[in-house]
Amino acid sequence: MKMFAEVIASAFASGMSWSGTIEGRPVYCPPSSTPLKGGQIMGVLERFVADNPQSADKTYGFALSASLAQAFPCAPDSTSR
């Protein structure tokens, strides 16, 4: 199950990095040096939920988007990748 969850998280994060925007701005800016792996993404999500327990009641997409945005913020004037 853990590997399955990591694959889903990785696929979601990959999709968000390609086209995930809010008001034309990227949701998060992944590091360009190395691609994120499923285990890393799950770690980011787990820490976010631990620090924000109210997010556990939200949808998976909300929690993962918010955790990625917090862990990998974009520059304030970033409009594209």
mmCIF file of the C-alpha atoms, coordinates in Angstrom:
data_MODEL
# 
_entry.id   MODEL 
# 
loop_
_atom_site.group_PDB 
_atom_site.id 
_atom_site.type_symbol 
_atom_site.label_atom_id 
_atom_site.label_alt_id 
_atom_site.label_comp_id 
_atom_site.label_asym_id 
_atom_site.label_entity_id 
_atom_site.label_seq_id 
_atom_site.pdbx_PDB_ins_code 
_atom_site.Cartn_x 
_atom_site.Cartn_y 
_atom_site.Cartn_z 
_atom_site.occupancy 
_atom_site.B_iso_or_equiv 
_atom_site.pdbx_formal_charge 
_atom_site.auth_seq_id 
_atom_site.auth_comp_id 
_atom_site.auth_asym_id 
_atom_site.auth_atom_id 
_atom_site.pdbx_PDB_model_num 
ATOM 1  C CA . MET A 1 1  ? 0.000   0.000  0.000   1.00 0.00 ? 1  MET A CA 1 
ATOM 2  C CA . LYS A 1 2  ? 2.815   2.401  0.823   1.00 0.00 ? 2  LYS A CA 1 
ATOM 3  C CA . MET A 1 3  ? 4.327   2.064  -2.649  1.00 0.00 ? 3  MET A CA 1 
ATOM 4  C CA . PHE A 1 4  ? 0.894   2.495  -4.229  1.00 0.00 ? 4  PHE A CA 1 
ATOM 5  C CA . ALA A 1 5  ? 0.329   5.711  -2.252  1.00 0.00 ? 5  ALA A CA 1 
ATOM 6  C CA . GLU A 1 6  ? 3.769   6.983  -3.270  1.00 0.00 ? 6  GLU A CA 1 
ATOM 7  C CA . VAL A 1 7  ? 3.017   6.366  -6.953  1.00 0.00 ? 7  VAL A CA 1 
ATOM 8  C CA . ILE A 1 8  ? -0.293  8.225  -6.681  1.00 0.00 ? 8  ILE A CA 1 
ATOM 9  C CA . ALA A 1 9  ? 1.353   11.129 -4.820  1.00 0.00 ? 9  ALA A CA 1 
ATOM 10 C CA . SER A 1 10 ? 4.143   11.313 -7.373  1.00 0.00 ? 10 SER A CA 1 
ATOM 11 C CA . ALA A 1 11 ? 1.706   11.302 -10.298 1.00 0.00 ? 11 ALA A CA 1 
ATOM 12 C CA . PHE A 1 12 ? -0.411  14.024 -8.669  1.00 0.00 ? 12 PHE A CA 1 
ATOM 13 C CA . ALA A 1 13 ? 2.644   16.191 -7.943  1.00 0.00 ? 13 ALA A CA 1 
ATOM 14 C CA . SER A 1 14 ? 3.950   15.698 -11.459 1.00 0.00 ? 14 SER A CA 1 
ATOM 15 C CA . GLY A 1 15 ? 0.650   16.805 -12.942 1.00 0.00 ? 15 GLY A CA 1 
ATOM 16 C CA . MET A 1 16 ? 0.538   19.813 -10.650 1.00 0.00 ? 16 MET A CA 1 
ATOM 17 C CA . SER A 1 17 ? 4.068   20.813 -11.647 1.00 0.00 ? 17 SER A CA 1 
ATOM 18 C CA . TRP A 1 18 ? 3.058   20.787 -15.316 1.00 0.00 ? 18 TRP A CA 1 
ATOM 19 C CA . SER A 1 19 ? -0.249  22.595 -15.188 1.00 0.00 ? 19 SER A CA 1 
ATOM 20 C CA . GLY A 1 20 ? -1.307  23.321 -11.607 1.00 0.00 ? 20 GLY A CA 1 
ATOM 21 C CA . THR A 1 21 ? -2.067  27.016 -11.291 1.00 0.00 ? 21 THR A CA 1 
ATOM 22 C CA . ILE A 1 22 ? -4.187  29.301 -9.169  1.00 0.00 ? 22 ILE A CA 1 
ATOM 23 C CA . GLU A 1 23 ? -5.034  32.615 -10.820 1.00 0.00 ? 23 GLU A CA 1 
ATOM 24 C CA . GLY A 1 24 ? -2.305  31.982 -13.399 1.00 0.00 ? 24 GLY A CA 1 
ATOM 25 C CA . ARG A 1 25 ? 0.432   31.345 -10.842 1.00 0.00 ? 25 ARG A CA 1 
ATOM 26 C CA . PRO A 1 26 ? 2.059   27.940 -10.213 1.00 0.00 ? 26 PRO A CA 1 
ATOM 27 C CA . VAL A 1 27 ? 0.820   26.153 -7.100  1.00 0.00 ? 27 VAL A CA 1 
ATOM 28 C CA . TYR A 1 28 ? 4.353   25.082 -6.260  1.00 0.00 ? 28 TYR A CA 1 
ATOM 29 C CA . CYS A 1 29 ? 7.821   25.187 -7.809  1.00 0.00 ? 29 CYS A CA 1 
ATOM 30 C CA . PRO A 1 30 ? 9.616   21.855 -7.545  1.00 0.00 ? 30 PRO A CA 1 
ATOM 31 C CA . PRO A 1 31 ? 13.405  21.859 -7.385  1.00 0.00 ? 31 PRO A CA 1 
ATOM 32 C CA . SER A 1 32 ? 14.922  21.819 -10.846 1.00 0.00 ? 32 SER A CA 1 
ATOM 33 C CA . SER A 1 33 ? 18.026  19.891 -9.814  1.00 0.00 ? 33 SER A CA 1 
ATOM 34 C CA . THR A 1 34 ? 16.370  16.525 -9.134  1.00 0.00 ? 34 THR A CA 1 
ATOM 35 C CA . PRO A 1 35 ? 12.863  15.197 -9.667  1.00 0.00 ? 35 PRO A CA 1 
ATOM 36 C CA . LEU A 1 36 ? 10.760  14.597 -6.582  1.00 0.00 ? 36 LEU A CA 1 
ATOM 37 C CA . LYS A 1 37 ? 10.188  10.958 -5.683  1.00 0.00 ? 37 LYS A CA 1 
ATOM 38 C CA . GLY A 1 38 ? 6.999   9.475  -4.239  1.00 0.00 ? 38 GLY A CA 1 
ATOM 39 C CA . GLY A 1 39 ? 8.531   8.908  -0.802  1.00 0.00 ? 39 GLY A CA 1 
ATOM 40 C CA . GLN A 1 40 ? 9.644   12.541 -0.589  1.00 0.00 ? 40 GLN A CA 1 
ATOM 41 C CA . ILE A 1 41 ? 6.202   13.767 -1.574  1.00 0.00 ? 41 ILE A CA 1 
ATOM 42 C CA . MET A 1 42 ? 4.515   11.514 0.989   1.00 0.00 ? 42 MET A CA 1 
ATOM 43 C CA . GLY A 1 43 ? 6.919   12.831 3.647   1.00 0.00 ? 43 GLY A CA 1 
ATOM 44 C CA . VAL A 1 44 ? 5.965   16.412 2.769   1.00 0.00 ? 44 VAL A CA 1 
ATOM 45 C CA . LEU A 1 45 ? 2.274   15.472 2.959   1.00 0.00 ? 45 LEU A CA 1 
ATOM 46 C CA . GLU A 1 46 ? 2.654   13.636 6.279   1.00 0.00 ? 46 GLU A CA 1 
ATOM 47 C CA . ARG A 1 47 ? 4.508   16.564 7.883   1.00 0.00 ? 47 ARG A CA 1 
ATOM 48 C CA . PHE A 1 48 ? 1.910   19.009 6.580   1.00 0.00 ? 48 PHE A CA 1 
ATOM 49 C CA . VAL A 1 49 ? -0.999  16.988 7.980   1.00 0.00 ? 49 VAL A CA 1 
ATOM 50 C CA . ALA A 1 50 ? 0.821   16.578 11.313  1.00 0.00 ? 50 ALA A CA 1 
ATOM 51 C CA . ASP A 1 51 ? 1.367   20.356 11.508  1.00 0.00 ? 51 ASP A CA 1 
ATOM 52 C CA . ASN A 1 52 ? -2.131  21.149 10.178  1.00 0.00 ? 52 ASN A CA 1 
ATOM 53 C CA . PRO A 1 53 ? -4.459  18.471 11.593  1.00 0.00 ? 53 PRO A CA 1 
ATOM 54 C CA . GLN A 1 54 ? -7.533  20.275 10.255  1.00 0.00 ? 54 GLN A CA 1 
ATOM 55 C CA . SER A 1 55 ? -6.302  19.449 6.743   1.00 0.00 ? 55 SER A CA 1 
ATOM 56 C CA . ALA A 1 56 ? -6.841  15.733 7.400   1.00 0.00 ? 56 ALA A CA 1 
ATOM 57 C CA . ASP A 1 57 ? -10.572 16.342 6.874   1.00 0.00 ? 57 ASP A CA 1 
ATOM 58 C CA . LYS A 1 58 ? -9.990  17.992 3.484   1.00 0.00 ? 58 LYS A CA 1 
ATOM 59 C CA . THR A 1 59 ? -9.686  16.253 0.141   1.00 0.00 ? 59 THR A CA 1 
ATOM 60 C CA . TYR A 1 60 ? -6.454  14.520 -0.793  1.00 0.00 ? 60 TYR A CA 1 
ATOM 61 C CA . GLY A 1 61 ? -5.883  17.033 -3.576  1.00 0.00 ? 61 GLY A CA 1 
ATOM 62 C CA . PHE A 1 62 ? -6.237  19.991 -1.221  1.00 0.00 ? 62 PHE A CA 1 
ATOM 63 C CA . ALA A 1 63 ? -3.860  18.563 1.373   1.00 0.00 ? 63 ALA A CA 1 
ATOM 64 C CA . LEU A 1 64 ? -1.252  17.544 -1.190  1.00 0.00 ? 64 LEU A CA 1 
ATOM 65 C CA . SER A 1 65 ? -1.452  20.853 -3.080  1.00 0.00 ? 65 SER A CA 1 
ATOM 66 C CA . ALA A 1 66 ? -1.148  22.839 0.140   1.00 0.00 ? 66 ALA A CA 1 
ATOM 67 C CA . SER A 1 67 ? 1.749   20.702 1.386   1.00 0.00 ? 67 SER A CA 1 
ATOM 68 C CA . LEU A 1 68 ? 3.652   21.070 -1.903  1.00 0.00 ? 68 LEU A CA 1 
ATOM 69 C CA . ALA A 1 69 ? 3.017   24.826 -1.973  1.00 0.00 ? 69 ALA A CA 1 
ATOM 70 C CA . GLN A 1 70 ? 4.390   25.147 1.555   1.00 0.00 ? 70 GLN A CA 1 
ATOM 71 C CA . ALA A 1 71 ? 7.420   22.911 0.980   1.00 0.00 ? 71 ALA A CA 1 
ATOM 72 C CA . PHE A 1 72 ? 8.317   24.291 -2.462  1.00 0.00 ? 72 PHE A CA 1 
ATOM 73 C CA . PRO A 1 73 ? 7.112   27.888 -2.668  1.00 0.00 ? 73 PRO A CA 1 
ATOM 74 C CA . CYS A 1 74 ? 7.508   29.876 -5.848  1.00 0.00 ? 74 CYS A CA 1 
ATOM 75 C CA . ALA A 1 75 ? 9.117   33.277 -6.089  1.00 0.00 ? 75 ALA A CA 1 
ATOM 76 C CA . PRO A 1 76 ? 6.524   36.002 -5.430  1.00 0.00 ? 76 PRO A CA 1 
ATOM 77 C CA . ASP A 1 77 ? 6.597   37.199 -9.038  1.00 0.00 ? 77 ASP A CA 1 
ATOM 78 C CA . SER A 1 78 ? 6.656   33.717 -10.585 1.00 0.00 ? 78 SER A CA 1 
ATOM 79 C CA . THR A 1 79 ? 4.134   33.406 -13.404 1.00 0.00 ? 79 THR A CA 1 
ATOM 80 C CA . SER A 1 80 ? 5.682   30.503 -15.251 1.00 0.00 ? 80 SER A CA 1 
ATOM 81 C CA . ARG A 1 81 ? 8.113   27.711 -14.783 1.00 0.00 ? 81 ARG A CA 1 
# 
